[in-house]
Amino acid sequence: MGTVAKLIWEQKRVIEYTQCSGTDFLEKIGLDVNVVWDVVIRPLLFGCIGSAFDLSVMPTKAIFKSCVIVIIGLFIRWPTAFMSAYGKNLTTRERLFVASAWTPKATVQAALCSLPLSMIKKSRGGSDNYSDLVDWGTQIMTTSILAIIITAPIGLLAIQYLGPRLLSRGSQKRKNPA
């Protein structure tokens, strides 16, 4: 955030912000933060995660188990997302799109996947079962990274492919919001 503030200050955008009211201010600051996120933070985040991912240190059984967990999670998430949009005055086609669009896009997984392993390494250095805890932390990180690899392309393709096919432009009168 310090970098964003510095860039804004140098470009004298603060004056622009003070002349805005309500949501205009939030929209303008959001655009600036979005540029920093897209250009600097997201590539750095995913680059660091990608460099930490090493399938050779994980047993094949653990990789298979991680993939199964992610796939089961998706098969639970899709109908849950579909049902959660019920009663919101959406058509069935729109609810199908909502369910597919709510596929995880990997940002949260990327931000948090190394946290359990780093906490284990920080707090349990002298523990008797330290190696087991490190293995579990590594499995959690691997599962999160595999979730990124599996769900991000699925979510992207679902939005790009299903959006034009399930959604219509304009305000059409809904006959059956079921």
C-alpha positions in Angstrom: 0.0 0.0 0.0 2.9 2.3 0.6 4.0 1.9 -3.0 0.4 2.8 -4.2 0.4 5.9 -1.9 3.8 7.0 -3.2 2.7 6.6 -6.9 -0.6 8.5 -6.2 1.2 11.3 -4.4 3.8 11.7 -7.2 1.1 12.0 -9.8 -0.7 14.6 -7.8 -3.8 12.4 -7.9 -4.6 13.3 -4.2 -6.1 16.5 -5.5 -8.3 14.5 -7.9 -9.4 12.3 -5.0 -10.3 15.2 -2.7 -12.6 16.6 -5.4 -14.5 13.3 -5.7 -17.6 12.4 -3.7 -18.8 9.1 -2.4 -18.3 6.2 -4.7 -16.4 8.2 -7.3 -13.5 8.3 -4.8 -13.6 4.6 -4.2 -13.8 3.9 -8.0 -10.7 6.1 -8.7 -8.6 4.7 -5.9 -9.7 1.2 -6.8 -8.5 1.7 -10.4 -5.0 2.7 -9.1 -4.8 -0.2 -6.6 -5.9 -2.6 -9.4 -3.0 -1.5 -11.6 -0.5 -2.2 -8.8 -2.2 -5.6 -8.1 -2.1 -6.6 -11.8 1.4 -5.3 -12.6 3.3 -6.0 -9.4 1.7 -8.0 -6.6 -0.1 -10.8 -8.5 2.8 -11.8 -10.6 5.1 -11.7 -7.6 2.6 -13.8 -5.5 2.1 -16.5 -8.1 5.9 -16.5 -9.0 6.8 -17.2 -5.4 4.2 -19.9 -5.1 5.3 -21.5 -8.4 8.9 -21.5 -7.3 8.0 -23.3 -4.0 6.1 -26.0 -5.8 8.1 -29.2 -6.3 6.2 -32.4 -7.1 9.4 -34.5 -6.7 9.3 -34.1 -2.9 5.7 -35.3 -2.7 4.9 -39.0 -2.8 2.6 -39.9 -5.7 -0.1 -41.1 -3.3 -0.2 -37.7 -1.6 -0.5 -35.9 -5.0 -3.3 -38.3 -6.0 -5.1 -37.7 -2.6 -4.7 -33.9 -3.1 -6.3 -34.0 -6.6 -9.2 -36.1 -5.3 -9.8 -33.6 -2.4 -9.9 -30.7 -4.9 -12.2 -32.5 -7.3 -14.6 -33.6 -4.5 -14.6 -30.0 -3.3 -15.5 -28.8 -6.7 -18.4 -31.3 -7.0 -19.7 -30.1 -3.6 -19.2 -26.4 -4.4 -21.0 -26.3 -7.8 -24.4 -27.5 -6.5 -24.0 -25.5 -3.4 -23.4 -22.3 -5.4 -26.3 -23.2 -7.7 -28.6 -23.6 -4.7 -27.4 -20.5 -3.0 -28.5 -18.4 -5.9 -32.1 -19.8 -5.5 -34.7 -17.2 -4.7 -32.6 -14.3 -6.0 -34.8 -13.7 -9.0 -32.3 -15.4 -11.4 -33.2 -17.8 -14.2 -31.9 -21.4 -14.2 -29.4 -20.4 -16.8 -28.1 -17.5 -14.7 -27.8 -19.7 -11.7 -25.8 -22.3 -13.7 -23.5 -19.5 -14.7 -23.2 -18.3 -11.1 -22.3 -21.8 -10.0 -19.6 -22.1 -12.6 -18.3 -18.6 -12.1 -17.9 -19.2 -8.4 -15.2 -21.8 -9.1 -12.1 -20.7 -7.1 -9.7 -18.6 -9.1 -6.7 -19.3 -6.9 -5.9 -15.9 -5.3 -6.8 -16.9 -1.8 -5.0 -20.3 -2.2 -1.9 -18.6 -3.4 -1.9 -16.1 -0.6 -2.4 -18.6 2.2 -1.0 -22.0 1.0 2.4 -21.6 2.6 1.1 -20.3 5.9 0.6 -23.7 7.7 4.1 -24.9 6.7 5.8 -21.6 7.8 3.9 -21.7 11.1 5.0 -25.3 11.7 8.6 -24.4 11.0 8.4 -21.3 13.2 6.7 -22.8 16.3 7.6 -26.5 16.4 11.3 -26.7 15.9 12.1 -29.0 18.8 8.9 -31.1 18.7 9.2 -34.9 18.6 6.9 -35.2 15.6 8.4 -32.2 13.8 9.0 -34.2 10.6 5.4 -35.4 10.5 4.2 -31.8 11.0 6.5 -30.6 8.2 5.1 -33.4 5.9 1.5 -32.3 6.7 2.4 -28.6 6.0 3.9 -29.6 2.7 0.9 -31.7 1.8 -1.4 -28.7 2.6 0.8 -26.5 0.4 0.8 -29.0 -2.4 -3.0 -29.4 -2.2 -3.4 -25.7 -2.4 -1.1 -25.4 -5.3 -2.8 -28.3 -7.1 -6.2 -26.5 -6.4 -4.7 -23.5 -8.2 -3.6 -25.6 -11.1 -6.9 -27.4 -11.4 -9.5 -24.7 -10.6 -8.1 -21.5 -12.1 -8.3 -22.8 -15.7 -11.7 -24.4 -15.1 -13.0 -21.2 -13.7 -11.6 -19.1 -16.6 -12.9 -21.4 -19.3 -16.3 -21.7 -17.6 -16.7 -17.9 -17.5 -15.5 -17.4 -21.1 -17.4 -20.4 -22.6 -20.6 -20.4 -20.5 -21.1 -16.6 -20.1 -22.1 -15.9 -23.7 -24.1 -19.1 -23.9 -26.1 -18.8 -20.6 -26.4 -15.1 -20.2 -28.2 -12.6 -22.3 -27.6 -8.8 -22.6 -30.2 -6.3 -21.7 -33.1 -6.2 -19.4 -35.5 -8.9 -20.6 -38.6 -9.6 -18.6 -38.2 -12.9 -16.7 -41.0 -15.3 -17.1 -39.7 -18.1 -14.9 -37.1 -17.2 -12.3 -36.9 -20.8 -11.1 
